[in-house]
Amino acid sequence: MSIAGKILIAGVGNELLSDDGVGVHAVRKLQEQPIPGVVMADIGTAILHGLHFLESAERVLVIDAAKGGQPPGTIYLFEATESAGAKSVISIHSMGLREAARFLMAGEPAPSITVLGVEPQTMDYGMDLSAPVQAVLPQVVELARETVAGWMRDTDCTDFHLCVEKRNDLRTRNKDLS
């Protein structure tokens, strides 16, 4: 069963705080070449205003700054589960989105939420991403597309290293064809 049309990509964060806005920047890049059947929303910090997008979603990919203690620009891909607090990687805003969804959809199952996060270098005032985060923005956009494509093919791509291996295998095959 395909879930096309029931997928939401949510860019969250504050673009006025440098790397905190990576999700907003990524969704804007994704919107330049929309994925058919996928809703892409620039939610920013207005989590409550983005709740109407969750009502029909079965899968949500949140793109956000995430702190995991790794070097700036490190990309993370993980499920935002109940036990996320015990994980070493924490999305800055996905907790608020998950809690808001639970409140809105009381009694109904909330959509599955996956976080595509990027380790920030700075969250000081400024509208530009830091150099390490700006450098990985194309990879974040590509991984978002690959993750959603996997969902649409009914194959999950929530393990970042597995997704990278698949992408590298695909690139190798494409080079061999040229």
N, C-alpha and C positions, 0 to 999 in steps of 0.2 A: 504494500500500500504506500503510495507516494504521499508526502506531506507538503508538496509544493503549494504555495498559497497560504500556508499556515506557519510560515517561517518569518521571524522578525530578526533583523539585525539592528541593534540599538547602540548608537554611539553615545556614551555618557562621559561626563566630566566637565570641568570648567576651563574653557579655552582662554580665559584671562589669567590662568595660573600655569602658564607654560605647559609642561608635560602632562599635567592633569587633563588637558584637552585632547589627548591623543585619540580618544574614541570619537570625538566630534570630527577631528581632521580625517580619520580613516573612513567614517561613514560618508563624508562629503566626497572623498575620492571614489568610493564605491558607487555613489549616486551618479557619477559621470558616465558609468556604463552599468546601468541597472541589471539586476539578475531577474529574469522573468519569473513572476509568481512569488517574489520575495519582497516583503515590506522592509524598507530601510528608513530608520527614523533617527534624526538628530535630536536626542532627548536632552543632552547637556546635563544640567543639574536639576531640571524640572521633572524629577522622577514622577511626581503625582500627575503631572500633565501628560505623561507618556503611558499612563495606565490603560487608556482605551486601546492602545496597540496590543496589549497583552490578552485582551478578551478573546480574540479569535486565534491566537498563536498556540501552536503545539510545541514548537521549539524556538528558543530565543538564544541568539548569540550576542552577548554584551561585549563591546569593545571598550576597554577602560585602562587606566593606569593601574598597575598592580605591584604591590610591594612583596618581594620574596627574598630580599637580601642579596640578590645577584647584581652583576654590573649593569649600569644603565643601558637600556636598549634590549635587555634580555626579554624574549617573548615567552609567555606562558599560555597554556591552553588547559583548562580544567573545568570540571563540573562545579557549579555553585550549589552545593548540597547543604543539608542541615549541619553536617559535621565540618563545614568549611572553616569554622573558627579554629579547629584543631590543625588545619593545614598550615604549611609554612608560607604559602602564597595567599595574599589577601587582596581582593579587588577593592578599590577605593569606594565604588558606588554600587556594586551588584547586590550587596546585602540589602540596601535600601529598596532596590527594585524587587528583590525576592520577597521581602516583607510586605511591600506595597501590594504586590500581586496576591499574596496570601490574604491580605485584608480585603481587597476588592473582590476576590473570587471565593469568599468564605463558603465552605461546604462543597466547592468544586475543585477538582485537581488543578493546581497551578502548572503552567507550562514548564518543561524542562529547560533549565538555563545553563548555558555553557559560557565561560568567560575566556575571552582572548585578551590577555593583559600584556602590558609592556612596563618593564621596570623604569620608573622615572629617574631622571638625574636631578631635576629641580622642579619645585612646585611654587616658585616665587612668582610675583606679578610679572606678566609678560605674555604676549600673544603668540610668540614663536616657540616651536618645539626646540629642545636642546639638540645639539648635533647628533648624539647617539640615537635619540628617539626618532629624529627626522630621517636618519639613515636607514632605519628598519621599517619605516612606514610602508614602503612598497611590499615588503615581506608580510606585514600585517594584513594588508589589503588582499594579497594573494592567498594567504592562509584562510582568511575569512571566506573567500570565494570557494576554496577547496573544501572547507568544513561544511558549508551549506550544500555544495554539490554532493558531498558524501551523504548528507541527510536526505537529499532528493533521490539518491540512488538506493536509499535504505541501508547505507553502510555508514557506521559512525566513524568519525575522525576526531576523537576527543583526546587522543594521545599525541602530543605535539611531535615527539620523536618519530612516531609511526607516520604521521603526516609528512614530515620532512623527508623521510625515506621514500615514501610514495612519490613526492614531488621530484626528488632527485632521480628516481628510477624513470619517471616520465620524461624529464629533461634529457637523460642519457638516451632513451629511445628516440626522442625527437631529433637529437643531434645525429644519431645513426641514420635516420631517414633523409637527412639533408645532404 
